[in-house]
């Protein structure tokens, strides 16, 4: 993985506004985005190209991951002393391990895995983990309800009026569409192209895959319409002004989980909130401005959620891989993308 060469620069206000706009409409045309932001479309596209080339922000798409549609699981990994980085490198090559987080508590690494089914997880991902030298053990918790993910969190850089305009341009949220339908096997190349860049056009897909332009356009529209992918605009957490990433593991009565997720979303940059199996049954992750915010979040959560029992808080020291993209220690995207595996075909 690319080593850290310099500290990632903080994004300007104009950069943050552009990222926020793309979070709300990852595939909106530059003309629409420019009209809402008051910037010429050509200038806006050039600014995005610069951010993208720096690895500070990028668009991607991934299988939706909702547990009623596929197997979303979290895995705690322990490594032999001194071999954490080597193990993380090996795990990064596994396609269906979408995210890897490095920490320094009872586990060395935390993995987020999205597989078409529990059977695919058992048949494909576990054997690959078993073959990695230096990996001592791993423990799995399945997501039983996904309350929120990184694609649901947005920067607070645009006015309410601008946000409303972008929401209207982007159309109804996914929950208002028909239920997810898996794309046919022949659509795998399109799914992988969108994972590399969610703004990829039909013409670019045709050029990359050798498909006839009309075929590429038809298949792209099919993928966009059937909810087989979740589209998102990512950003380096450090460049966005959130140098601290913390995840909490808690227990909470099952009847309180939905309300808890709503309450937590008002406390900060909530990047994950899920009900799980295992020793704890509720987990949430936030991006924070400083380590002092950890106590602030815990105090506010305790006031809002009287039945919440926090068992552990874990600071994530490094994110070697996020939603398929390899990152450097500053959370900056490198040039290496690991696309979804053949199980999705």
C-alpha positions in Angstrom: 0.0 0.0 0.0 1.2 3.6 -0.7 3.0 5.0 2.3 2.2 8.5 3.7 4.3 11.1 1.9 2.6 14.3 3.2 -0.3 15.4 5.4 -3.6 15.6 3.4 -4.6 19.3 3.0 -7.9 20.4 4.5 -10.6 21.0 1.9 -11.7 24.5 1.2 -15.2 25.7 1.6 -15.8 25.4 -2.1 -14.4 21.9 -2.1 -16.7 20.9 0.8 -19.7 22.3 -1.0 -18.9 20.3 -4.1 -18.4 17.1 -2.1 -21.7 17.7 -0.3 -23.5 18.2 -3.6 -22.1 14.9 -4.9 -23.1 13.2 -1.7 -26.7 14.2 -2.5 -26.5 13.4 -6.2 -23.5 11.3 -7.1 -24.5 11.1 -10.8 -26.1 14.5 -11.3 -24.9 16.3 -14.5 -22.4 19.1 -14.0 -24.9 21.5 -15.4 -27.4 20.8 -12.6 -24.7 20.8 -9.9 -23.3 24.1 -11.3 -26.7 25.8 -11.4 -27.3 24.9 -7.7 -23.8 25.9 -6.5 -23.6 29.0 -8.7 -20.5 27.8 -10.5 -20.0 27.3 -14.2 -20.3 23.6 -15.0 -16.8 23.5 -16.7 -15.2 25.1 -13.6 -17.0 22.7 -11.3 -15.9 19.6 -13.3 -12.3 20.9 -13.2 -12.4 21.3 -9.5 -13.8 17.8 -9.1 -11.1 16.4 -11.4 -8.4 18.0 -9.2 -10.0 16.6 -6.0 -10.2 13.2 -7.6 -6.6 13.2 -8.8 -5.4 14.2 -5.3 -7.4 11.3 -3.9 -9.3 13.6 -1.5 -12.7 12.7 -2.8 -14.2 10.1 -5.2 -17.5 8.5 -6.2 -18.1 4.8 -5.9 -20.9 2.2 -6.0 -21.2 -1.1 -4.1 -23.7 -3.8 -3.5 -26.4 -2.4 -1.2 -25.6 -4.6 1.8 -29.0 -4.6 3.5 -29.3 -7.8 5.5 -32.7 -8.7 4.1 -31.1 -8.8 0.7 -27.6 -10.2 1.2 -25.1 -11.0 3.9 -23.5 -8.0 5.6 -21.1 -9.0 8.4 -18.4 -7.5 10.6 -15.3 -9.5 11.6 -12.7 -8.9 14.4 -9.3 -10.1 13.4 -6.3 -10.9 15.6 -2.8 -11.1 14.2 0.6 -12.4 15.4 2.6 -9.6 17.0 4.2 -7.3 14.5 2.3 -8.7 11.5 -0.8 -6.5 11.5 0.3 -4.6 8.3 1.2 -7.7 6.4 -2.2 -9.3 7.3 -4.0 -6.1 6.3 -2.2 -6.2 2.9 -3.3 -9.7 2.3 -6.9 -9.1 3.3 -7.1 -6.0 1.1 -6.8 -8.3 -1.9 -10.0 -10.2 -1.0 -12.7 -8.6 -3.2 -15.7 -9.0 -0.8 -13.9 -7.5 2.2 -15.0 -4.0 1.3 -13.5 -2.1 4.3 -10.6 -2.7 6.6 -10.0 -0.7 9.8 -6.9 -1.0 12.0 -7.3 -0.6 15.7 -5.4 -1.3 18.9 -7.7 -3.1 21.4 -8.7 -6.7 21.7 -8.7 -7.0 17.9 -6.1 -5.7 15.4 -8.4 -5.3 12.4 -12.1 -4.9 11.8 -13.5 -6.0 8.5 -16.8 -5.2 6.7 -17.8 -8.0 4.3 -20.6 -7.9 1.9 -21.5 -11.2 0.2 -24.5 -12.3 -1.9 -25.4 -14.8 0.8 -24.1 -16.5 4.0 -23.2 -19.5 1.9 -21.0 -17.3 -0.4 -19.3 -15.9 2.8 -18.6 -19.4 4.0 -17.5 -20.8 0.6 -15.4 -17.8 -0.6 -14.3 -15.3 2.1 -13.5 -17.7 5.1 -11.2 -19.9 3.1 -9.2 -16.9 1.9 -8.9 -15.6 5.5 -7.8 -19.1 6.6 -4.9 -19.0 4.2 -3.3 -15.7 5.4 0.0 -16.1 7.3 0.0 -14.2 10.6 -3.8 -14.2 11.0 -4.4 -15.9 14.3 -8.2 -15.9 14.6 -11.3 -14.0 13.5 -14.8 -13.6 14.9 -17.9 -12.8 13.0 -21.0 -10.7 13.9 -23.8 -10.5 11.3 -25.7 -7.3 10.7 -29.4 -7.9 11.4 -30.5 -4.4 10.5 -28.5 -1.6 8.9 -29.8 1.7 10.3 -27.2 3.9 8.6 -24.0 3.8 6.6 -21.4 6.1 5.2 -23.5 6.8 2.2 -26.2 8.2 4.4 -24.0 10.8 6.1 -23.6 14.2 4.4 -21.4 17.2 5.0 -23.1 20.4 6.3 -21.7 22.7 3.6 -24.8 23.7 1.6 -27.8 25.8 2.5 -31.2 24.2 3.1 -32.4 25.6 -0.2 -29.4 24.2 -2.1 -30.0 20.8 -0.5 -33.7 20.8 -1.4 -32.8 21.7 -5.0 -30.3 18.8 -5.2 -32.8 16.3 -3.6 -35.4 17.3 -6.1 -33.0 16.9 -9.0 -31.7 13.5 -7.8 -35.3 12.1 -7.4 -36.9 10.0 -4.7 -34.7 8.2 -2.2 -34.2 4.4 -2.9 -36.7 3.3 -0.3 -39.4 4.8 -2.5 -38.4 2.6 -5.4 -39.2 -1.1 -6.0 -37.4 -3.7 -4.0 -33.8 -4.6 -4.9 -33.4 -7.0 -7.9 -29.9 -8.5 -8.6 -28.4 -7.6 -11.9 -27.9 -10.5 -14.4 -24.4 -12.1 -14.5 -23.5 -10.4 -17.7 -23.7 -7.0 -15.9 -20.7 -7.7 -13.8 -18.3 -5.5 -15.8 -20.7 -2.6 -15.4 -21.0 -3.1 -11.7 -17.2 -3.1 -11.4 -16.9 0.0 -13.6 -19.3 1.9 -11.4 -17.4 0.8 -8.3 -14.3 2.4 -9.7 -16.2 5.6 -10.6 -19.9 6.0 -9.9 -20.1 8.8 -12.5 -19.0 6.5 -15.3 -21.0 7.0 -18.5 -22.4 4.4 -20.9 -19.9 5.6 -23.5 -17.0 5.1 -21.1 -18.3 1.6 -20.1 -18.6 0.7 -23.8 -15.0 1.8 -24.3 -13.7 -0.1 -21.2 -15.6 -3.3 -21.7 -15.9 -3.6 -25.5 -19.7 -3.6 -25.3 -21.7 -2.0 -28.1 -22.6 1.5 -27.0 -26.3 0.7 -27.2 -25.8 -2.4 -25.1 -23.7 -0.6 -22.5 -26.4 2.1 -22.3 -29.2 -0.4 -21.8 -27.4 -2.4 -19.2 -26.3 0.7 -17.3 -29.9 1.9 -17.1 -30.9 -1.5 -15.9 -28.4 -1.4 -13.0 -29.3 2.2 -12.1 -33.0 1.2 -12.0 -32.9 -2.1 -10.1 -31.2 -0.8 -6.9 -28.5 -3.4 -7.2 -25.9 -0.8 -6.1 -25.6 1.9 -3.5 -24.0 5.1 -4.9 -22.0 7.4 -2.8 -19.4 10.2 -2.8 -16.5 9.5 -0.4 -14.0 11.9 1.1 -10.8 11.7 3.1 -11.9 12.0 6.7 -8.8 14.0 7.6 -9.1 16.4 4.7 -12.8 17.0 5.6 -11.7 18.0 9.1 -12.5 14.7 11.0 -9.1 13.3 12.1 -10.6 11.0 14.8 -12.7 7.9 13.9 -14.4 6.0 16.8 -16.7 3.0 16.9 -18.8 2.0 19.9 -20.1 -1.5 20.8 -23.2 -1.5 23.0 -26.2 -3.5 24.1 -29.7 -2.1 23.9 -33.2 -3.6 24.0 -34.2 -4.6 20.5 -37.3 -2.5 20.6 -35.1 0.6 21.1 -32.7 0.2 18.1 -34.6 2.2 15.5 -35.2 5.1 17.9 -31.5 5.0 19.0 -30.3 5.2 15.4 -32.5 8.3 14.9 -31.2 9.9 18.1 -27.5 9.2 17.3 -27.8 10.7 13.8 -28.3 14.1 15.5 -25.0 13.9 17.5 -22.4 14.1 14.8 -21.0 12.5 11.6 -22.6 9.1 12.0 -20.9 6.8 9.5 -22.3 3.4 10.6 -25.2 2.3 12.8 -26.2 -1.3 12.9 -27.9 -4.0 14.9 -25.8 -7.1 15.1 -25.4 -10.6 16.5 -22.7 -11.4 19.0 -21.7 -10.3 22.5 -23.1 -6.8 21.8 -26.1 -6.2 19.7 -25.7 -2.5 18.6 -22.8 -0.7 17.1 -22.2 2.8 15.7 -19.3 4.7 14.3 -18.6 8.4 14.0 -16.1 10.8 12.5 -15.1 13.3 15.1 -13.2 16.6 15.2 -11.1 15.6 18.3 -10.6 12.9 20.8 -12.5 15.1 23.4 -15.6 14.6 21.3 -15.7 10.9 22.3 -16.8 11.8 25.8 -19.2 14.4 24.5 -20.9 11.8 22.3 -21.1 9.3 25.1 -22.6 11.8 27.5 -25.2 12.9 24.9 -26.0 9.3 24.0 -26.5 8.4 27.7 -28.9 11.4 28.2 -30.9 10.5 25.1 -30.8 6.7 25.4 -31.3 5.6 29.0 -31.1 1.9 28.2 -27.9 2.1 26.2 -25.0 0.1 27.7 -21.7 1.0 26.0 -19.4 -2.0 26.4 -16.4 -0.6 24.4 -15.2 2.3 22.4 -12.5 1.8 19.8 -10.4 4.5 18.1 -9.6 3.4 14.5 -6.0 4.3 13.9 -5.9 3.6 10.1 -8.2 2.6 7.3 -6.3 0.6 4.7 -9.3 0.0 2.6 -12.7 1.7 2.3 -15.5 0.4 0.1 -13.0 -1.3 -2.3 -10.5 1.6 -2.5 -7.0 1.3 -0.9 -6.3 4.3 1.3 -3.0 5.7 2.7 -2.6 6.5 6.4 -4.2 10.0 5.9 -7.4 8.5 4.4 -6.4 9.6 0.9 -7.4 7.3 -1.9 -4.5 5.6 -3.7 -4.7 4.4 -7.3 -5.7 0.8 -6.4 -9.3 -0.4 -6.5 -10.3 -3.9 -5.6 -13.6 -4.6 -7.4 -16.4 -6.8 -6.2 -15.6 -10.5 -6.7 -17.0 -13.1 -9.1 -19.6 -14.2 -6.5 -21.7 -11.2 -7.6 -21.9 -12.7 -11.1 
